[in-house]
Amino acid sequence: QVARKNSVWWDDVSTSEKLETKASSVTDMIKKLAHKKLSQLYQSTLNEHNVPRDKLNKILQNNSKIVYFPLHLQPELTTSTLGGIFQDQIYALETLSALLGEDWTILVKENPKQSYFQRRELFFKRLANLPNTYLVDKLFSSQTLMEHSELLATITGTAGWEAIKSNKKCLIFGQAWYTSLENCFIYDEHFSESAFLDFLQQKTSFNALKASFEVLNSKAGHGVIDYAYAPLAENFDLKANSQLVAKSLTSI
């Protein structure tokens, strides 16, 4: 009975609509196949360029000047808007490599959630052309990489905040929320290479770092603006939170 009804419905559809439906189905199938092929190609290329684990361990043990650059997920606000020209993350790495010279080793780690978007053949070619720059398996411990690094470089990533909390130096290429904190240096139109080199030599006390955070924190509003983080807030109440956010925005 259902089959008969479906047959009657299909008979009432015009020829042009039938062709459009079939074309749409074929297009969807082609897109799925292309997505699968591109995903497989991205993963195989990623594996080819990963530095072997034994070589990575030697680098971590023997090199003192290491900079860690964790790649951002793309597309996302962190690079698409807040990154400016450095939404092209290889350009940030090229700038970093030219700035630091061959005395430094750059360790680049792919974002675990990344797909083939903005990770095509040219991305890996440009990365491979950078001296003393190695792509690390995305499953390798970020904590270990950070512990062995003297400097962390990022566009706007949370990794920069984590580095600062560990009293590490951080070079920022985008508009990160924590740029005003001690141990941060911004790469922008006012960048001074000599000032940056002095920054790398400076020692920052915990009290100075704490004071800079308290200044930043005094400007922050109250409330959770992304409900994905609501479970992290103790005794979260939707209505009370909405009122807090509204009050914070009004005061700003």
N, C-alpha and C positions, 0 to 999 in steps of 0.2 A: 504493500500500500504506500509506504514512504517512497519507494523507488518510482512508483507511478506518479506520485505528486511531484517529485523532483523532475521527472521527465516532462511533465506538463509545464512546469515552471521554465525549464530550459527551452522548450519549444516557443514560449512567448517572448524570449529574448531575441533582439534583432541581431542580424549577422555582424554588424559593426561592433556591437557590445560583446558578442562572443569572441571576436578576434581580439578585442581589447583585453578581455579577461585572459585569453591564452597568452597574449604578449606579456601581460603583467606576470603571469606564472613563470614564463621562460626567463624574464628579467630577474625575478626573485631567485630562481635557481642559479643563474649565472653569477649573481652577486654572492650567493652562499659559497659557490665553488671558488670564486676569486678570493673571497675572504679566507677560506681555508688554505688556499695555495700561498697567499701572502703571509699568513700566520706561520706556516711551516717554513717558508723561506726566511722570514725574520728570525725564527728560533734557531735554524741551522747556521745562519750567518753570525748570530750572537755567540753560539757555541764555538764557532771557528775562531773568533777574535778574542775569546776569553783567555787571559793569561793562565798557563798551567799552574796548578795549586802548589807544586814544589818550588816553582820560580817565584810565586807570590810570597811564600813563606820566607825565602831568602831575602827578598826585597824588604819585608817587614823587619827582619832581624838585622840586616846590614846597612840599611839606609836611614840616615837621621833626618834629612830634609824631605819629608813626605807631605803632600797636600792631598786631601781626600775630597772628591767631588761627586756626591750622590746625585744622579740625574733625576729630574722631576718627571712625574706622570704628565703626559700630554695627550690631548689638549686639556688644559685646566687653567683656572684663573691665575695660579702661581706664576705661569710663564706667559700665557696669552695676553694678559693685561699688565700684571705687575712686573713682568720681565722686560718689557719694552723691546729694544732691539735684540736682547739676549733671550727672547723666546726661541731663537736659534741657539740651542745650548752648545753646539760645537763652536760657535763663534765665541762664546764665553771661555771655552777651553783653549781655543786658539789665542785669545787675549791673555789668558792666564799663563800659557806656555811661553809666550813672547815676553811677558813681564818677569817671570821667575828665572828663565834661562835653564840651561842643562844641568845646573847643580841640584835641581829639585826633581823629584819623582812624583808624577801625578797618577793617582789611582782613581779610576772612574767606575762607578757601580750603577748598573741599570736599575730603574725602578721596577720592583717585582710585579706591579700591575700593568706595566707598559705593553702595548701591542705594537704592530708594525707602523702605526701612524708616526710620521716624521722619523722613521728609522729605516729608510730605504738604503740602497747601495751607496749613494754619495755620502750619507751620514758616516758609514763605517770606513769609507776611503779617507775622508777628512780626519777621522779619529786616528787611523793607522799612520797618517803622515806626521803626527805630533811626536817629537822626540821625548823619550822617557815617560811615555804615557801608556798606561795599561788598563784594559777593561777587565773588571773583576766579576766573577760569577755572581749573579744577583742573589744567590742563596748564601753567599759568604757573609759572616757576621759583620754588620755595620759597626757594632761596638768595638770589635777588634781593630777594624780599620781606623776608627777614630782615636783609639788609644795609642796607636803607633804613628799618628799624624801630628805634625807640628802646626799645621794650618788646615782649616776646612774652608772650602769655597763653595758658594751656592748662589742661586738666583734669589730665592725668597724662602728656601726650605726650612722646615722645622729642625732639620739636622743642625742648622746654624745655631738655633737656640740651645740645642742639646750640647753642642760644642762649648758654647759660652758658659753654661752651667758647670762644665768640666774644666773651666778655666783655660780653654783653648782659644787660639786666635781664629777670627772668622773674617773672610773677605766676601762681600755681598755685591752682586751685580744688579739686583733688582730693588723693588720697594718692599723690603721685609719690615714687619711690625717692630722688630727689636733693634733696628739700626742705631738707635741712640745709646745703646748700652756700651759699657766699657768692653774692650776686646773685639769691637767691631770696626771694620774699615770698609768704606763704600767706594766702589769703582763708579765714578760718574765724571761729568765734564770738568770737575774741579780736582780730579785725581792728580796726586803728586807722587812720583816714584820714590823720591828721597824720603818723603813723609811716610810712605808705606814701609820702606825698609827700616826706618826708625821705629815704626809701630811693631814690626816683627821682633825687634830687640827689647822692647819695653816689657817690664814685669808689672802685672796688675794685681793689687791686693784684693782680698775677698771683700773688704770693707768698701773699696771703691766700686767694685762690681755691684755690691748690694745697694749702695747709695744711688747708682744710676738706675737700677731696677725700681727702686722706690719712687723716683721721680717719674718714671714711665707709668708705673702702676697708679699713681695719683691722678693720672689723666684718663684712666680706663673707666668705662661704664660698668653697670652691673646687669647680669642676666645672661641667659644662654640664647644665642641667636641662631644656632643650628641644632635642631632637635635630635640629630644623630648623636650629639654629645650629652643629651639630657640624662642618660643613665649614669654619667660620671658625676652629676651634681647631686649632692646629698639632699634627701627629702624633697626632690623636685616636684613642684606644683605648677601646672600649666598656667592657671589664671594668675597666680602670684608672679610667675616669671614674666608673663606678658606685661604686667604692670611695671615691673622693674625695667624691662627693656624700653617701654614707652617713656618712662621717666628719664632714663639715661639719654635717649635720643632727644627728648625735649630740652634737657639741660645743655646738650651740645649745640 
